[in-house]
Amino acid sequence: MNHYKKVGIAATLFFSAGVGAQQNLEVMHFWTSGGEAAALGIIKDHVEKQGLVWEDAPVAGGGGDQAKTALQSRIAAGNPPAAMLILGQNIIDWANEGILGDVNAVAEAEGWDEVLPKSVQDFNKINGTYVAAPTNVHRTDMIWASKAAFDAIGAEYPTTWAEFNSLAPRFVAAGIIPIAHGGQAWQEAYMFEAIVIGVGGPDFYRAALVDLNPEVLMSDEMEAVFSQMANIREMVDENFSGRDWNLATSMVIKGEAAMQIMGDWAKGEFTNAGKVPGEDYACIPVPKAHDSGFVYLINSLSFFEQPDSAQADAQAKLANAIMNPEVQVAFNRAKGAIPARTDVDLSTLDACAQSTSVDFIANDSDGTAVPTFAGTHATNASVVAAVTDVVTEFFNTEMSPKEALELLGESVELAK
């Protein structure tokens, strides 16, 4: 049985100016920071040139939890948006519920299969049907460092966890906060996965967070992950609780803090502030004990079934706009990520993006690129929620690494 409803129309129609009546396009998302809003504005401008009326429906909350709750309410009321920013396994879940649309007409006409890596297709093409269009690929295992802060103490950027940890007292002595952090559960989940890949490597990451191997989850290496998080817990300022991620990024931009562990959407804030990589800040992967690994997150706008033909045409035009090569480059210049397409010219992107692209291709080829856990690509939302609860309780209390390890094993087993 085909669970997907056709929203695409004849391949030539989505290039036309319109279908007579005014076409409104409601887009629900949680891109509310400066850099994110600038990136989304590029897609908005492109579709508005095609005669669409963009209805912006932002939901505050950088991790998307509030947006997910709002979406569930809209769906329960029988009033889903035309398009929605949804991550990872959640796209697959909604597709399997039979309420996502189908933009295969656009995808086939434009050859998406030939220009999208399999890792990107996996979260946009469900059971052979494109139900979403990818805007970008993010890297989540990143450190954002203030050049001014490092110059102030005469230090090099860390390449090992020992070097990373040894920097903290030097920054404190210089009146600089070692780590800028926002004490929100989703931020701590992303920090956790970055440390998992950094301490344990890609094979360990996959066994623990993709395969959910009980022995690996309870291993000495996982205890070492929590021990490193405990070290970082001592490096944040006392006002970190509840801070939004972009405010933490601003602390690094201003030189108030030395580093932030955050996905490369943080770069959009540096770009929006007029900062230049290499001159004002550094973008470096977290230290890697195994010298490899890349945690990726795919951002996509998913399309919900629309019975109205004008809405279906609007969705097709949005899909076309998202995958436009020039839009992909401009969007990611503002967003801080790299294009989802592999056939675009990256020469106008900054050094951070070009380095990330090279790393993604190399790790993807070597099998050492792994899907984000915090962004619900690696496993289902219930397991992610259970692990996130453990991680954030650990980070915000005096819980020991050993206690966290035991709680982690129990929580994953219950959530499976």
C-alpha positions as CSV (number, residue, x, y, z in Angstrom):
1,M,0.0,0.0,0.0
2,N,1.3,3.5,-0.9
3,H,1.2,5.7,2.2
4,Y,2.3,8.8,0.4
5,K,0.0,11.3,-1.3
6,K,1.1,13.0,-4.5
7,V,1.7,16.7,-4.0
8,G,3.9,17.1,-7.1
9,I,2.2,17.9,-10.4
10,A,3.5,17.8,-13.9
11,A,7.3,18.4,-14.0
12,T,6.8,21.6,-16.0
13,L,4.2,23.1,-13.8
14,F,6.4,24.0,-10.8
15,F,8.5,26.3,-13.1
16,S,5.5,28.3,-14.0
17,A,4.5,31.7,-12.5
18,G,1.5,30.3,-10.7
19,V,-1.9,28.8,-11.1
20,G,-4.1,31.9,-11.1
21,A,-5.1,32.1,-7.5
22,Q,-2.8,33.6,-4.9
23,Q,-0.6,30.8,-3.4
24,N,0.2,31.0,0.3
25,L,3.0,28.8,1.7
26,E,3.1,28.3,5.5
27,V,6.6,27.2,6.7
28,M,7.0,26.1,10.3
29,H,10.5,26.1,11.7
30,F,12.7,26.8,14.7
31,W,15.3,28.8,12.9
32,T,15.1,32.0,15.0
33,S,18.7,33.1,15.6
34,G,20.2,35.8,13.5
35,G,22.2,33.6,11.3
36,E,19.4,31.1,10.9
37,A,16.9,33.7,10.0
38,A,19.2,35.2,7.4
39,A,19.6,31.7,5.8
40,L,15.9,31.0,5.7
41,G,15.4,34.5,4.2
42,I,17.3,33.4,1.1
43,I,14.8,30.6,0.5
44,K,11.9,32.9,1.3
45,D,13.1,35.5,-1.2
46,H,13.5,32.8,-3.9
47,V,10.0,31.5,-3.6
48,E,8.4,34.9,-3.3
49,K,9.9,35.7,-6.7
50,Q,7.8,32.9,-8.0
51,G,4.6,34.6,-6.8
52,L,4.2,32.8,-3.5
53,V,3.1,34.4,-0.3
54,W,5.4,33.2,2.5
55,E,3.7,32.6,5.8
56,D,6.4,32.4,8.4
57,A,5.6,30.2,11.4
58,P,8.6,30.3,13.8
59,V,8.6,28.4,17.1
60,A,11.3,29.5,19.5
61,G,13.7,26.9,20.9
62,G,16.9,25.9,19.1
63,G,16.6,22.2,19.6
64,G,13.2,21.9,18.0
65,D,11.4,20.3,21.0
66,Q,8.8,23.1,21.2
67,A,8.3,23.0,17.4
68,K,7.7,19.3,17.5
69,T,5.0,19.8,20.2
70,A,3.4,22.6,18.2
71,L,3.4,20.4,15.1
72,Q,1.8,17.5,16.9
73,S,-1.0,19.8,18.0
74,R,-1.5,21.1,14.5
75,I,-1.7,17.6,13.1
76,A,-4.1,16.5,15.8
77,A,-6.3,19.4,14.7
78,G,-6.1,18.4,11.1
79,N,-4.3,21.5,10.1
80,P,-0.6,20.8,9.4
81,P,1.6,23.4,7.8
82,A,2.6,23.1,4.1
83,A,6.2,22.6,5.1
84,M,8.1,22.0,8.4
85,L,11.7,21.8,9.6
86,I,11.9,18.2,10.9
87,L,15.0,16.2,11.8
88,G,16.1,12.7,11.1
89,Q,14.0,9.8,12.4
90,N,11.1,12.1,13.0
91,I,10.7,12.5,9.2
92,I,10.6,8.7,8.8
93,D,8.0,8.4,11.5
94,W,5.7,11.0,10.0
95,A,6.2,9.4,6.6
96,N,5.2,6.1,7.9
97,E,2.1,7.7,9.4
98,G,1.0,8.4,5.9
99,I,0.6,12.2,6.2
100,L,3.7,13.5,4.4
101,G,3.5,14.5,0.7
102,D,5.5,13.5,-2.3
103,V,7.8,15.8,-4.3
104,N,9.1,13.1,-6.6
105,A,8.0,15.0,-9.7
106,V,10.5,17.8,-8.8
107,A,13.2,15.3,-7.7
108,E,13.0,13.3,-10.8
109,A,13.0,16.3,-13.1
110,E,16.0,17.7,-11.4
111,G,17.9,14.5,-10.8
112,W,18.2,14.6,-7.0
113,D,19.3,11.0,-6.8
114,E,22.5,12.0,-8.8
115,V,23.5,15.0,-6.6
116,L,22.5,13.9,-3.1
117,P,24.8,11.6,-1.0
118,K,23.1,8.4,0.3
119,S,23.3,9.7,3.9
120,V,21.3,12.7,2.8
121,Q,18.8,10.7,0.8
122,D,18.2,8.4,3.8
123,F,16.4,11.2,5.6
124,N,14.6,12.7,2.7
125,K,13.6,9.8,0.4
126,I,11.6,7.3,2.5
127,N,10.7,4.0,0.9
128,G,11.5,5.4,-2.5
129,T,9.6,8.6,-2.1
130,Y,11.0,12.1,-1.6
131,V,8.9,13.6,1.2
132,A,11.4,16.3,2.1
133,A,14.0,18.6,0.5
134,P,17.4,19.0,2.2
135,T,18.8,22.4,2.8
136,N,22.2,21.5,4.2
137,V,24.5,19.2,6.1
138,H,25.8,20.2,9.5
139,R,28.7,18.9,11.5
140,T,28.0,18.7,15.2
141,D,31.3,17.6,16.7
142,M,32.9,21.1,16.6
143,I,34.7,23.6,18.8
144,W,34.3,27.4,18.2
145,A,37.3,29.2,19.6
146,S,38.0,32.9,20.2
147,K,41.3,33.9,18.6
148,A,41.5,36.8,21.0
149,A,41.1,34.6,24.0
150,F,43.8,32.2,22.9
151,D,46.1,35.0,22.0
152,A,45.6,36.4,25.5
153,I,47.1,33.4,27.1
154,G,49.5,32.6,24.2
155,A,48.1,29.1,23.6
156,E,47.5,26.9,20.6
157,Y,44.2,25.4,19.8
158,P,43.8,22.0,21.5
159,T,44.3,18.7,19.6
160,T,44.0,16.3,22.5
161,W,41.6,16.2,25.5
162,A,44.6,16.6,27.8
163,E,45.5,19.9,26.1
164,F,41.8,20.9,26.1
165,N,41.6,20.4,29.9
166,S,44.9,22.0,30.7
167,L,43.7,25.3,29.1
168,A,40.9,25.9,31.6
169,P,42.9,27.2,34.6
170,R,44.9,29.5,32.2
171,F,41.8,31.1,30.9
172,V,40.3,31.5,34.3
173,A,43.5,33.2,35.5
174,A,43.1,35.6,32.5
175,G,39.5,36.4,33.4
176,I,38.1,34.4,30.5
177,I,35.4,31.8,30.8
178,P,36.8,28.6,29.4
179,I,33.6,27.2,27.9
180,A,30.5,29.1,26.8
181,H,27.5,26.9,27.3
182,G,23.7,27.1,27.4
183,G,22.3,24.8,30.0
184,Q,19.4,23.3,28.0
185,A,18.9,19.6,27.6
186,W,19.3,19.6,23.8
187,Q,22.6,21.5,24.0
188,E,24.0,19.0,26.5
189,A,22.9,16.1,24.2
190,Y,24.9,17.6,21.4
191,M,27.9,18.1,23.7
192,F,27.6,14.5,24.8
193,E,27.7,13.1,21.2
194,A,30.7,15.3,20.4
195,I,32.6,13.8,23.3
196,V,31.5,10.3,22.4
197,I,33.1,10.6,19.0
198,G,36.1,12.4,20.4
199,V,36.9,10.0,23.2
200,G,35.7,6.7,21.7
201,G,36.0,7.2,17.9
202,P,33.4,6.3,15.2
203,D,33.2,2.6,15.8
204,F,32.5,3.2,19.5
205,Y,30.0,5.9,18.6
206,R,28.1,3.6,16.2
207,A,28.1,0.7,18.7
208,A,26.9,2.9,21.6
209,L,24.5,5.4,20.0
210,V,23.3,3.7,16.8
211,D,23.4,0.0,17.7
212,L,22.7,0.7,21.4
213,N,25.0,-2.2,22.4
214,P,24.4,-2.7,26.2
215,E,28.0,-3.7,26.8
216,V,29.4,-0.6,25.1
217,L,27.0,1.7,26.9
218,M,28.3,0.3,30.2
219,S,32.0,0.2,29.1
220,D,35.0,1.9,30.6
221,E,35.1,4.1,27.5
222,M,31.6,5.4,28.1
223,E,32.6,6.2,31.7
224,A,35.6,8.2,30.2
225,V,33.0,10.1,28.2
226,F,31.1,11.1,31.3
227,S,34.4,12.0,33.1
228,Q,35.3,14.4,30.3
229,M,31.8,15.9,30.6
230,A,32.5,16.3,34.3
231,N,35.7,18.2,33.4
232,I,33.7,20.6,31.2
233,R,31.1,21.0,33.9
234,E,33.8,22.8,35.9
235,M,34.7,25.1,33.0
236,V,31.3,26.8,32.4
237,D,30.2,30.0,34.2
238,E,27.6,30.0,37.0
239,N,25.0,31.6,34.8
240,F,24.9,28.9,32.1
241,S,21.5,27.4,33.1
242,G,18.8,28.1,30.5
243,R,21.0,30.2,28.3
244,D,20.1,30.0,24.6
245,W,22.8,28.5,22.3
246,N,23.3,31.7,20.3
247,L,23.8,33.7,23.4
248,A,26.6,31.3,24.4
249,T,28.1,31.8,20.9
250,S,27.9,35.5,21.4
251,M,30.2,35.1,24.4
252,V,32.8,33.6,22.2
253,I,32.3,36.2,19.5
254,K,32.9,38.9,22.1
255,G,35.9,37.2,23.6
256,E,34.2,36.7,27.0
257,A,34.5,33.0,26.6
258,A,37.3,31.0,24.9
259,M,35.3,28.1,23.4
260,Q,31.9,26.6,22.7
261,I,31.2,23.0,21.8
262,M,28.3,23.3,19.3
263,G,27.3,22.2,15.8
264,D,28.4,24.4,12.9
265,W,25.2,26.3,12.9
266,A,27.1,28.4,15.4
267,K,29.2,29.7,12.5
268,G,26.1,31.5,11.2
269,E,26.3,33.7,14.3
270,F,29.9,34.6,13.6
271,T,29.1,35.4,10.0
272,N,26.1,37.5,11.0
273,A,28.4,39.4,13.3
274,G,30.9,40.1,10.5
275,K,33.6,37.8,11.9
276,V,36.1,36.0,9.7
277,P,37.5,32.5,10.3
278,G,41.2,32.4,11.0
279,E,41.2,36.1,11.8
280,D,38.6,36.3,14.5
281,Y,37.8,32.7,15.4
282,A,38.7,29.1,14.8
283,C,36.4,26.3,13.7
284,I,38.0,23.0,14.8
285,P,36.7,19.5,15.4
286,V,36.7,18.3,19.0
287,P,39.9,16.4,19.9
288,K,39.9,12.9,18.4
289,A,41.6,10.1,20.2
290,H,41.2,7.9,17.1
291,D,42.0,10.7,14.5
292,S,38.8,10.2,12.6
293,G,35.1,10.7,12.8
294,F,32.5,13.2,11.6
295,V,29.0,13.5,13.2
296,Y,26.5,14.8,10.6
297,L,23.0,16.3,10.8
298,I,20.8,16.8,7.8
299,N,18.4,19.8,7.8
300,S,15.3,19.3,5.7
301,L,11.9,20.9,5.1
302,S,9.3,18.1,5.0
303,F,6.0,18.5,3.1
304,F,2.6,17.6,4.6
305,E,-0.2,16.4,2.4
306,Q,-2.3,19.2,1.0
307,P,-5.6,18.5,-0.7
308,D,-5.6,21.9,-2.4
309,S,-3.9,21.9,-5.8
310,A,-2.6,25.5,-5.3
311,Q,-0.9,24.4,-2.0
312,A,0.6,21.3,-3.8
313,D,2.0,23.6,-6.5
314,A,3.4,25.9,-3.8
315,Q,5.2,22.9,-2.1
316,A,6.7,21.9,-5.4
317,K,8.0,25.4,-5.9
318,L,9.5,25.4,-2.4
319,A,11.2,22.1,-3.1
320,N,12.6,23.5,-6.3
321,A,13.9,26.6,-4.5
322,I,15.6,24.6,-1.7
323,M,17.5,22.5,-4.2
324,N,18.5,25.4,-6.5
325,P,22.3,25.3,-6.6
326,E,22.7,29.0,-6.0
327,V,20.2,29.0,-3.1
328,Q,22.1,26.0,-1.6
329,V,25.4,28.0,-1.6
330,A,23.9,31.3,-0.4
331,F,21.8,29.5,2.3
332,N,24.8,27.7,3.7
333,R,27.0,30.8,3.5
334,A,24.5,32.3,6.0
335,K,23.7,29.1,8.0
336,G,27.2,28.0,8.6
337,A,26.8,24.6,7.1
338,I,27.6,22.9,3.7
339,P,25.2,22.3,0.8
340,A,23.4,19.0,0.7
341,R,24.1,18.9,-3.1
342,T,27.5,17.5,-4.1
343,D,27.7,19.3,-7.5
344,V,27.9,22.9,-6.3
345,D,30.8,25.3,-6.4
346,L,32.1,25.8,-2.9
347,S,34.8,28.4,-3.8
348,T,32.7,31.3,-2.5
349,L,32.2,29.6,0.9
350,D,34.6,30.3,3.8
351,A,37.5,28.2,5.0
352,C,35.4,26.5,7.7
353,A,32.8,25.3,5.2
354,Q,35.4,24.1,2.7
355,S,37.3,22.2,5.4
356,T,34.0,20.7,6.7
357,S,33.2,19.6,3.1
358,V,36.5,17.9,2.6
359,D,36.2,16.1,6.0
360,F,32.7,15.0,5.2
361,I,33.7,13.5,1.9
362,A,36.7,11.8,3.4
363,N,34.8,10.4,6.4
364,D,31.8,9.3,4.3
365,S,34.2,7.5,2.0
366,D,36.0,5.8,4.9
367,G,32.8,4.8,6.7
368,T,33.7,7.0,9.7
369,A,30.9,9.6,9.2
370,V,28.1,8.8,11.8
371,P,24.6,10.3,12.2
372,T,23.8,12.7,15.0
373,F,22.2,11.1,18.0
374,A,21.0,14.3,19.6
375,G,19.3,15.3,16.3
376,T,17.4,11.9,16.2
377,H,19.2,10.6,13.1
378,A,20.9,7.7,14.9
379,T,17.9,6.2,16.6
380,N,14.3,7.0,17.6
381,A,13.1,9.9,19.6
382,S,12.2,7.9,22.7
383,V,15.8,6.6,23.2
384,V,17.2,10.1,22.5
385,A,14.9,11.6,25.1
386,A,15.9,8.9,27.7
387,V,19.6,9.4,27.1
388,T,19.3,13.2,27.1
389,D,17.5,13.0,30.5
390,V,20.5,11.1,31.9
391,V,23.1,13.4,30.3
392,T,21.4,16.7,31.4
393,E,20.9,15.4,34.9
394,F,24.5,14.4,35.1
395,F,25.7,17.8,33.8
396,N,23.5,19.7,36.2
397,T,24.2,17.8,39.4
398,E,27.0,16.3,41.3
399,M,26.3,12.8,39.9
400,S,29.4,10.7,39.4
401,P,30.5,9.2,36.0
402,K,29.9,5.7,37.5
403,E,26.4,6.6,38.6
404,A,25.7,8.1,35.2
405,L,26.9,5.0,33.5
406,E,24.5,2.8,35.5
407,L,21.6,5.2,34.8
408,L,22.4,5.3,31.1
409,G,22.2,1.5,30.7
410,E,18.9,1.3,32.6
411,S,17.3,4.2,30.7
412,V,18.2,2.9,27.2
413,E,16.9,-0.6,28.0
414,L,13.6,0.9,29.2
415,A,13.3,3.2,26.2
416,K,14.0,0.6,23.4
